[in-house]
Amino acid sequence: MNDLLLNDDYLSLEYLTNAGVLMETWYGFIDYARFVTVTPVLKKAITEHLAQAGLCDTGRLKILSEEMQDYLLHEKLRQLAKTGLAYYAIVLSPQLYAKLSADSPSLLTRRINLGYTGAGMEVQCFESVRSAGAWLKIKTNVQQGLANA
């Protein structure tokens, strides 16, 4: 059973119990201030549910401003990595995905490292929820297999 944590005009936040994934689905129009105020809510949900992975679907937002993109791809990722989240998939609109692929491909696949401990978070951007979900399924199954070894 899934746990709906937040549902308002801009965001549906749900913990997918069987997958261990915290899923953010953004839609409509949202301003920068509202976009960034959700990060503490996410951090709390990750900690409470011991989530190992997150999926952020921004593909339904009407506009993802440059300021919001910068926050998402830099500051928010650092904050989420500190919670212990191991994997984070970001779904972008096809237009934004194509632009980042051309202008800043290093932002599409990377690892957020936390000091010298080896801890960190793998981040991958996608054009669809389906491909993001498939990547998370592979990553979390591999992690569970290592934990059981």
Backbone bond lengths (Angstrom), bond angles and torsions (degrees), N, CA, C in turn:
res aa  C-N    CA-C-N  psi(-1)  N-CA   C-N-CA  omega(-1)  CA-C   N-CA-C  phi
1 M - - - 1.452 - - 1.529 109.23 -
2 N 1.322 115.75 137.47 1.454 120.83 179.75 1.516 110.24 -88.33
3 D 1.315 115.52 154.68 1.455 122.14 -177.42 1.525 108.60 -115.27
4 L 1.339 117.74 107.12 1.459 122.64 177.73 1.524 107.97 -78.11
5 L 1.340 116.40 114.77 1.454 121.86 -174.82 1.522 113.21 -96.17
6 L 1.330 116.54 -29.38 1.461 121.55 -177.48 1.511 108.08 -158.36
7 N 1.314 116.57 137.56 1.456 120.90 176.24 1.520 107.57 -149.82
8 D 1.344 115.49 107.25 1.464 119.35 178.33 1.525 109.48 -134.46
9 D 1.317 117.33 -163.00 1.460 121.45 -175.77 1.521 113.87 -67.90
10 Y 1.322 118.82 -15.28 1.455 122.56 -173.90 1.517 114.20 -121.10
11 L 1.317 117.26 -23.39 1.456 120.25 -169.25 1.517 112.28 -146.96
12 S 1.332 114.00 137.01 1.456 121.47 166.87 1.517 105.57 -114.67
13 L 1.319 116.65 122.25 1.461 122.37 179.74 1.515 107.68 -116.37
14 E 1.324 115.89 120.70 1.453 120.91 -173.00 1.526 109.88 -137.80
15 Y 1.321 115.94 138.73 1.452 120.59 173.59 1.520 107.54 -98.33
16 L 1.342 116.17 118.64 1.457 122.37 -179.90 1.526 107.51 -88.35
17 T 1.303 115.44 96.17 1.461 122.97 -169.43 1.521 113.57 -55.14
18 N 1.321 117.48 -50.12 1.470 120.41 -176.05 1.527 112.46 -65.08
19 A 1.328 117.24 -29.46 1.465 120.81 -177.60 1.522 112.51 -94.88
20 G 1.328 117.58 -16.80 1.460 120.62 -175.94 1.512 112.40 70.24
21 V 1.331 116.61 30.20 1.466 122.65 -174.63 1.529 110.50 -116.57
22 L 1.329 115.06 133.69 1.460 121.74 172.83 1.519 107.06 -94.35
23 M 1.338 117.51 118.66 1.461 121.43 -174.76 1.518 111.55 -111.53
24 E 1.336 114.57 123.67 1.460 122.60 174.61 1.526 107.77 -103.85
25 T 1.318 118.02 125.66 1.458 121.29 174.14 1.522 107.17 -120.31
26 W 1.330 115.31 110.41 1.469 122.45 -178.87 1.517 108.85 -96.57
27 Y 1.350 116.97 144.15 1.462 119.90 178.38 1.520 111.09 -153.30
28 G 1.334 114.54 162.51 1.458 121.02 177.91 1.513 113.03 76.47
29 F 1.314 114.21 -148.28 1.463 122.47 178.67 1.526 108.53 -107.90
30 I 1.310 116.97 134.79 1.456 120.87 178.59 1.522 108.46 -143.70
31 D 1.312 115.82 145.35 1.464 118.78 177.93 1.526 110.40 -94.43
32 Y 1.313 115.22 167.16 1.461 122.03 -176.18 1.529 111.63 -58.43
33 A 1.330 117.27 -44.55 1.475 120.93 -176.70 1.530 110.92 -58.21
34 R 1.297 117.59 -45.02 1.471 121.21 -179.95 1.530 110.45 -68.37
35 F 1.326 116.29 -39.74 1.459 121.60 -178.94 1.530 111.33 -59.07
36 V 1.322 117.25 -43.49 1.471 119.82 -176.43 1.522 112.81 -80.18
37 T 1.324 118.45 -23.74 1.467 119.50 -178.94 1.531 112.96 -70.79
38 V 1.310 117.79 -12.54 1.458 120.90 -179.48 1.533 111.73 -79.97
39 T 1.327 118.15 -22.90 1.467 120.65 -176.15 1.534 113.08 -54.97
40 P 1.332 120.37 -45.64 1.476 118.48 176.92 1.535 113.09 -61.00
41 V 1.320 117.55 -33.90 1.466 121.74 177.04 1.532 109.29 -64.51
42 L 1.330 116.18 -43.11 1.463 120.70 178.14 1.517 111.29 -62.36
43 K 1.319 116.22 -46.16 1.469 120.47 -179.67 1.525 111.01 -59.07
44 K 1.310 117.12 -42.42 1.461 121.25 178.85 1.534 110.62 -64.41
45 A 1.335 116.88 -42.89 1.465 120.88 -179.63 1.526 111.19 -65.51
46 I 1.331 117.34 -39.69 1.468 121.21 178.09 1.520 109.78 -60.85
47 T 1.312 116.19 -45.22 1.463 121.49 -178.98 1.527 111.69 -66.75
48 E 1.328 116.93 -46.17 1.465 120.61 -177.97 1.525 113.01 -65.14
49 H 1.332 116.76 -37.47 1.466 120.82 -176.40 1.527 112.88 -96.31
50 L 1.326 116.47 -2.70 1.464 121.46 -176.62 1.529 110.76 53.76
51 A 1.329 115.46 40.53 1.466 120.98 -179.26 1.519 109.84 -63.76
52 Q 1.307 115.67 139.61 1.453 120.46 177.47 1.524 112.13 -101.67
53 A 1.335 116.55 -14.23 1.457 120.09 -177.33 1.519 110.53 -145.88
54 G 1.323 114.90 155.56 1.452 121.28 177.80 1.514 110.50 -134.98
55 L 1.325 115.62 149.07 1.456 121.72 176.06 1.513 107.26 -129.95
56 C 1.324 116.23 121.41 1.459 122.64 -179.52 1.521 108.39 -112.54
57 D 1.326 116.59 108.49 1.464 122.03 -179.12 1.527 109.09 -98.86
58 T 1.338 115.98 103.81 1.475 121.28 177.33 1.521 110.82 -102.98
59 G 1.318 117.63 4.77 1.459 121.90 -175.73 1.512 114.78 -63.91
60 R 1.333 117.68 -18.31 1.473 120.91 -178.97 1.526 113.16 -98.70
61 L 1.326 116.05 -1.89 1.463 118.45 175.47 1.520 109.16 -69.64
62 K 1.323 116.83 139.18 1.466 120.51 177.49 1.521 110.41 -68.23
63 I 1.325 116.54 -37.89 1.465 121.93 179.47 1.520 108.41 -142.49
64 L 1.319 116.43 132.97 1.460 122.62 170.73 1.530 104.60 -118.76
65 S 1.321 115.21 94.16 1.466 120.95 -172.70 1.531 111.44 -60.21
66 E 1.315 116.10 161.83 1.478 121.21 177.56 1.528 110.14 -56.38
67 E 1.329 115.76 -40.60 1.467 120.89 -179.68 1.530 110.60 -63.54
68 M 1.325 117.35 -42.04 1.462 121.67 178.59 1.531 111.20 -68.81
69 Q 1.327 117.28 -39.57 1.460 121.12 176.56 1.518 110.36 -60.06
70 D 1.317 116.48 -46.21 1.460 121.08 -179.49 1.528 110.70 -61.12
71 Y 1.327 116.42 -44.94 1.465 120.76 178.68 1.534 110.46 -61.12
72 L 1.334 116.44 -48.81 1.461 121.47 -178.08 1.529 111.68 -60.43
73 L 1.315 117.38 -46.71 1.464 121.43 -172.62 1.521 113.99 -83.54
74 H 1.331 117.01 -5.50 1.468 118.96 -179.10 1.533 111.33 -128.36
75 E 1.314 117.63 -74.33 1.465 121.56 -172.88 1.538 112.68 -65.99
76 K 1.313 117.33 -48.92 1.458 120.07 -178.08 1.530 110.78 -60.19
77 L 1.316 117.46 -41.72 1.461 120.64 -179.73 1.519 111.75 -62.17
78 R 1.329 117.37 -41.65 1.473 119.96 177.86 1.524 110.77 -62.17
79 Q 1.330 116.21 -43.38 1.467 119.51 -179.23 1.529 111.30 -64.73
80 L 1.319 117.89 -42.05 1.465 120.60 -179.56 1.521 111.50 -69.07
81 A 1.317 117.29 -36.29 1.471 120.44 178.11 1.524 110.74 -60.21
82 K 1.317 117.30 -35.30 1.463 121.12 -179.14 1.531 112.51 -67.96
83 T 1.328 118.45 -17.30 1.466 121.24 178.90 1.525 112.14 -79.48
84 G 1.336 116.84 -12.48 1.452 120.16 -176.86 1.520 113.32 100.94
85 L 1.320 117.58 0.25 1.467 121.18 176.48 1.529 108.41 -59.61
86 A 1.314 117.38 130.04 1.468 120.88 -175.20 1.530 113.41 -91.44
87 Y 1.343 116.81 -32.56 1.465 121.34 -174.87 1.518 109.53 -137.72
88 Y 1.339 115.53 141.58 1.458 120.07 -179.79 1.520 108.46 -143.07
89 A 1.320 116.14 116.98 1.456 122.47 178.76 1.532 108.21 -102.86
90 I 1.320 115.64 134.52 1.461 121.29 179.44 1.524 108.16 -119.10
91 V 1.330 116.38 123.01 1.457 121.32 176.24 1.526 107.45 -97.41
92 L 1.325 114.82 123.65 1.459 122.21 -179.91 1.524 109.44 -112.39
93 S 1.321 116.52 159.28 1.463 119.64 173.71 1.534 107.50 -62.57
94 P 1.330 117.95 151.64 1.471 119.57 179.06 1.540 112.94 -55.56
95 Q 1.328 116.92 -35.89 1.460 120.31 179.98 1.528 111.10 -65.69
96 L 1.327 117.26 -46.36 1.459 120.68 -179.21 1.526 110.45 -68.70
97 Y 1.318 117.43 -38.62 1.465 121.01 177.93 1.526 109.78 -60.02
98 A 1.332 116.65 -45.42 1.467 120.83 179.42 1.524 111.20 -63.37
99 K 1.326 117.08 -40.75 1.467 121.22 -179.90 1.533 110.35 -64.28
100 L 1.333 117.22 -46.67 1.461 120.02 179.20 1.530 111.29 -66.26
101 S 1.323 117.02 -36.35 1.465 120.21 177.80 1.519 110.73 -59.74
102 A 1.322 115.80 -38.40 1.463 120.39 -178.69 1.528 112.09 -80.98
103 D 1.334 117.05 -42.77 1.472 121.20 -172.24 1.521 114.23 -90.09
104 S 1.333 117.46 -39.96 1.475 121.66 -172.94 1.522 111.20 -142.92
105 P 1.334 118.28 63.42 1.471 119.19 -175.89 1.523 114.04 -59.88
106 S 1.321 118.60 -23.42 1.469 120.35 -179.88 1.529 111.95 -67.86
107 L 1.333 117.64 -17.21 1.466 120.17 178.09 1.528 112.01 -79.69
108 L 1.321 117.93 -16.14 1.461 121.03 -173.94 1.532 113.36 -81.37
109 T 1.306 117.72 -28.58 1.466 122.41 178.40 1.513 107.34 -140.82
110 R 1.330 116.46 118.48 1.462 118.30 179.30 1.514 110.67 -162.91
111 R 1.295 113.62 175.06 1.463 121.21 177.93 1.518 107.63 -123.86
112 I 1.322 115.97 132.56 1.459 122.08 174.75 1.525 105.54 -94.34
113 N 1.328 117.60 110.34 1.466 121.72 -178.55 1.514 110.85 -93.09
114 L 1.313 115.42 143.81 1.460 121.96 179.70 1.521 109.51 -115.35
115 G 1.299 115.79 90.14 1.464 120.60 176.55 1.505 112.68 65.57
116 Y 1.319 115.85 -149.81 1.457 122.07 -174.45 1.521 112.95 -99.64
117 T 1.316 118.10 9.35 1.460 120.55 -174.82 1.518 112.74 -81.58
118 G 1.320 117.82 -12.90 1.455 120.67 -175.25 1.519 112.06 87.34
119 A 1.336 116.33 -8.46 1.466 120.27 178.32 1.520 109.07 -72.61
120 G 1.294 115.80 153.39 1.453 120.21 178.01 1.512 110.73 170.19
121 M 1.326 114.80 -171.88 1.455 121.32 -175.35 1.527 108.85 -135.82
122 E 1.337 116.36 132.35 1.455 121.17 174.00 1.514 108.65 -86.18
123 V 1.336 115.96 134.82 1.459 121.95 -178.62 1.519 108.77 -124.83
124 Q 1.327 115.59 135.50 1.463 120.78 177.81 1.526 108.19 -140.38
125 C 1.325 116.92 136.68 1.468 121.90 176.40 1.526 109.71 -101.44
126 F 1.331 115.22 147.02 1.457 121.91 -176.68 1.526 110.29 -138.70
127 E 1.350 114.62 166.89 1.461 121.20 176.23 1.525 112.30 -97.95
128 S 1.345 117.56 -10.05 1.463 119.56 -178.79 1.525 110.65 -145.50
129 V 1.323 115.06 152.93 1.463 121.21 176.48 1.523 109.78 -64.95
130 R 1.309 116.64 -35.58 1.470 120.33 -179.25 1.528 111.20 -60.55
131 S 1.333 117.15 -48.21 1.469 119.20 -179.59 1.525 111.38 -69.42
132 A 1.333 117.25 -34.84 1.474 120.33 176.56 1.521 110.48 -64.56
133 G 1.328 116.37 -43.59 1.464 120.79 179.03 1.520 112.45 -63.68
134 A 1.325 116.80 -39.09 1.466 120.63 178.71 1.530 110.13 -63.78
135 W 1.328 117.17 -42.35 1.467 121.16 178.54 1.532 110.59 -62.92
136 L 1.325 116.61 -45.27 1.468 119.88 179.64 1.528 111.29 -63.69
137 K 1.325 116.59 -38.54 1.461 119.61 179.18 1.521 110.72 -61.68
138 I 1.313 117.09 -43.96 1.468 120.99 177.67 1.522 109.97 -62.50
139 K 1.319 117.13 -48.34 1.464 121.36 -176.66 1.520 111.83 -63.71
140 T 1.317 118.09 -45.25 1.464 119.67 -177.27 1.516 111.41 -72.41
141 N 1.326 118.88 -32.91 1.464 120.71 175.61 1.511 111.27 -66.54
142 V 1.335 117.17 -39.27 1.458 120.73 177.12 1.523 109.44 -63.82
143 Q 1.340 117.16 -43.70 1.469 120.92 -179.55 1.531 110.43 -63.09
144 Q 1.344 116.64 -42.32 1.463 119.60 179.20 1.517 110.94 -65.27
145 G 1.342 117.55 -37.03 1.452 121.37 177.40 1.514 112.41 -63.78
146 L 1.333 116.70 -39.56 1.465 120.55 177.45 1.520 111.34 -67.22
147 A 1.327 116.73 -36.94 1.469 120.02 -179.55 1.525 110.85 -68.38
148 N 1.322 116.75 -30.42 1.469 121.13 -178.20 1.525 112.31 -85.43
149 A 1.328 117.75 -11.32 1.485 121.28 -176.08 1.513 111.05 -74.46
